[in-house]
Amino acid sequence: MKLSKLTPEEERVIVHKGTEAPFSGEYEHTFSPGTYVCKHCGARLYSSKDKFDSHCGWPSFDDELPGAIKRVLDVDGVRMELQCSRCNAHLGHVFEGEGYTKKNVRHCVNSISLKFIPKK
């Protein structure tokens, strides 16, 4: 697996499990058709059809592509961290029971962990 070279800020979030500032990410308000892939390894993670505006400051999805994401108990012992199932890149956290969508799940993802591939 070939990993992309990361900027220091990308490494802070993706490798060292940081968080980008709310309302600052490139994809917070992107709703064009396409696919979101892992910035580190290029694995397909999310479809734009599962993206919604939760007004939380980060891109939100209520589903992932099959087998793309793994959930790991966060070091805080409370939240569930989202990681790329291929390279373990830190993506964000998952929250359930908030009622934003019928699926009742919100993947709160750092834009800096993603790359958007528009549908042609």
C-alpha positions in Angstrom: 0.0 0.0 0.0 1.4 3.4 -1.0 0.8 6.2 1.5 0.7 9.8 0.5 3.2 12.3 1.9 1.4 14.4 4.4 1.8 18.0 5.4 2.6 18.7 9.1 -1.1 19.6 9.8 -2.4 16.5 7.9 0.0 14.4 10.0 -1.1 16.0 13.2 -4.7 15.0 12.5 -4.4 11.7 10.5 -1.4 10.1 12.3 -1.5 11.7 15.7 -5.3 11.8 16.0 -5.8 15.5 16.2 -8.8 17.5 15.2 -9.1 20.4 12.7 -10.8 23.6 13.9 -14.6 23.5 13.4 -16.0 25.4 10.4 -12.5 25.5 8.8 -12.5 22.3 6.7 -12.6 22.2 2.9 -15.5 19.8 2.6 -17.9 21.0 5.3 -20.2 22.6 2.7 -19.4 20.3 -0.3 -22.5 18.5 -1.5 -21.5 17.7 -5.1 -21.9 14.1 -6.3 -18.8 12.0 -5.8 -16.7 9.9 -3.5 -14.6 10.8 -0.5 -11.4 8.8 -0.2 -8.7 8.6 2.6 -6.1 11.4 2.2 -3.4 9.0 3.4 -3.9 5.8 1.3 -6.7 6.6 -1.2 -9.2 4.0 0.0 -12.8 4.8 -0.9 -14.6 5.8 2.4 -17.9 7.7 1.8 -20.4 8.4 -0.9 -21.7 12.0 -1.3 -25.2 10.5 -1.1 -24.6 9.8 2.6 -23.4 13.3 3.4 -25.7 15.7 5.2 -25.4 19.1 6.9 -25.4 18.7 10.7 -24.2 22.3 11.3 -21.5 20.8 13.6 -18.5 22.4 11.8 -17.2 19.2 10.2 -18.4 17.0 7.2 -21.1 14.6 8.4 -22.1 11.2 6.9 -24.7 8.8 8.1 -23.2 5.7 6.4 -19.8 4.5 5.0 -18.9 2.4 2.0 -18.9 -1.3 2.9 -15.7 -2.4 4.8 -14.2 1.1 4.5 -14.3 2.2 8.2 -13.4 0.7 11.5 -14.6 1.9 14.9 -12.1 1.9 17.7 -12.7 3.0 21.3 -11.1 6.4 21.7 -8.4 7.0 24.2 -11.0 9.0 26.2 -12.8 5.7 26.9 -16.1 7.2 25.8 -16.3 8.1 22.1 -15.8 5.8 19.1 -13.0 6.8 16.8 -13.4 6.3 13.1 -10.4 5.0 11.2 -9.7 4.0 7.6 -9.8 0.2 7.6 -6.9 0.0 5.2 -4.3 2.3 6.8 -5.7 3.2 10.2 -5.8 6.9 9.4 -7.7 8.9 12.0 -10.9 10.3 10.4 -13.0 11.5 13.3 -15.7 10.1 15.6 -19.1 8.5 15.3 -22.2 9.6 17.2 -25.5 7.7 17.5 -29.0 8.7 18.6 -28.9 12.4 17.7 -31.8 12.1 15.2 -30.2 14.0 12.3 -31.2 11.3 9.8 -33.3 8.2 9.6 -30.2 6.1 10.1 -29.6 8.1 13.4 -25.8 8.0 12.9 -23.4 10.8 12.4 -19.8 10.2 11.2 -18.1 13.5 12.2 -15.1 13.6 9.9 -12.1 15.9 9.6 -12.0 17.4 6.0 -8.2 17.2 6.2 -8.4 13.4 6.4 -10.4 13.2 3.1 -9.9 13.9 -0.5 -13.0 14.4 -2.7 -13.3 12.8 -6.1 -16.1 14.4 -8.1 -18.4 12.1 -10.1 -17.7 12.5 -13.8 
